C-alpha cells in the first residue's frame, strides 16, 4: 500500500538564504519547532548533510508529555531542498522556492497511521506557520 502524502506550505517575507538558515540552525529550530504555544523545543541538533541526522525534542511546557524527533538526511541541496527519512521509515521533502524576494517553503511528508490526516496536516502546518512568525519578526 502506498503511503498517503500530506503537503503544507507558507510564503515567508525573507530571502531564501535567511529562510534556509533559520530552518536549519539549531539556535533557530528551538525557537519555532512546535505547533502550539503550550509546547516548546528545548533542544535540537542538526548535521545537515546526506547521511547526517536531525534530532529535536518537543514537549509540553508543563512537562506532561514530550517526544524525540529524529531523521536521517537522504539529500541536501543548499538553499533548495532537503529530503529525509524519519526513524519510523516515513519520508519527507522540503523545498525552498524564490518568489520575487520572498521564499515559499513546502514540505510533503508521508502520513503516519496513529493520527487523522487532518490532525497531522494541521500540526505540521502550525509548525510552518510558527516558523514564518519567527523568521519575519
N, C-alpha and C positions, 0 to 999 in steps of 0.2 A: 504494500500500500504506500502510495506516495504521500509525503508529509504535506500538511497544509501550510502554506506560506502566508505570512502577515507582513504588511508594509506600513511603516509610519514615516512621516517626514515633516520638515519645517524649513522655512526660509529665514535666514538669520542676517541681520544687518551688520555684516563684518566680512572681511576678506577671507578667502579660502585658507590662507596661512594661519590667521588667528583662530579660525574655527577648528582647523586641524590640531593646532597646539592645545587649545582648551579641551578638545575631545580626548586627547591622548596623554597629557601630562598629569601625573598623579596628584599634584597640588591643586589642580583644577577639578579632576574627577571627583574628589571628595566634596567639592562644593555643589555639584549638581546631580550626582548619580543616585537619585531616589525619586519615587513617584509622588510622594506626599510629604508635606511639611512636618508630619509627626514622625517621619523617618529621617535617617542620616546615613552617610557613608563614612565611617570613621577611619577607614584605611583603604589604600589602593596601591597596587604595584603594576607596572606596565613595561614589559620587554618587547617593544614594538618592532618586530622583525618576523619573517617567516620562521616558524618553529618556536618563537617566543611565546610567553604567556601573559595574559591579563588576569589579574586577581583583584577582587574587591570584596569588601564586607558591607552588607546592608543590614541595618537593624532599626527597630522601633526605638525612638528616643527614650521611652520609658523602660526599655530593656526586656519587654515582654516577648519579643520574637526577633530573630535575625537569621541571616543565611550568608554563605560564602558563594560568590560567583567566580567561576574560573573558565577560561577558554584558551585554546592554542591557536595562534595565527597561522592561517594557511597561505595567505598572500597579503602583502602590504605594498601599496604603490603610493609613495608620499604625496600628500595633498589631493589624492584622487580616490583611493578605495582601500578598504580593509575587509578581508574575509577571514572568518574564524569558525572553529568548531568548539562548542561547549562540551563540558565533561560528560554530558548525557548523550553526546553524538549529534545533537542538533546543530545546524549550520546557520550562520548569519552573514550578511553582506551589508556594508555601509559605504555609500557613495557620497562624494563631495563635489558639487557642481557650481561653477561660477555663474551667477545670474546678474550681470551688469553691476558688479561691485558688492552684491550680496552673495550669500552662499546657501544653496539648498543642500540639506543633508537628508539622505533617505536610507533607512535601514529596513531590510527584508530579512525575516527570521522564520525558521521552522517552528510551528506551534508545538507545545507540549500537550499531553493529554490529561492533565490534572485539573486545569482551569479552563473556563469557557474561552472561546476565541475572542469574544467581545472584551472579557476581562484582561486577557493578555494584550490585545491591541490597545486598550485604554491605558494600561500600566506602562507599556513601552512608549506610547505617545506622551504620557505625562512626564516621563523621564526626558524625552527630547524637548518638550516644552520648558522643563526646568533648565535644561542645558541652554536653550535660547535666552531665557531670562538672565542666566549667569554671564553669557558672552556679551549681551547687549547692555548690561548695567554699567 
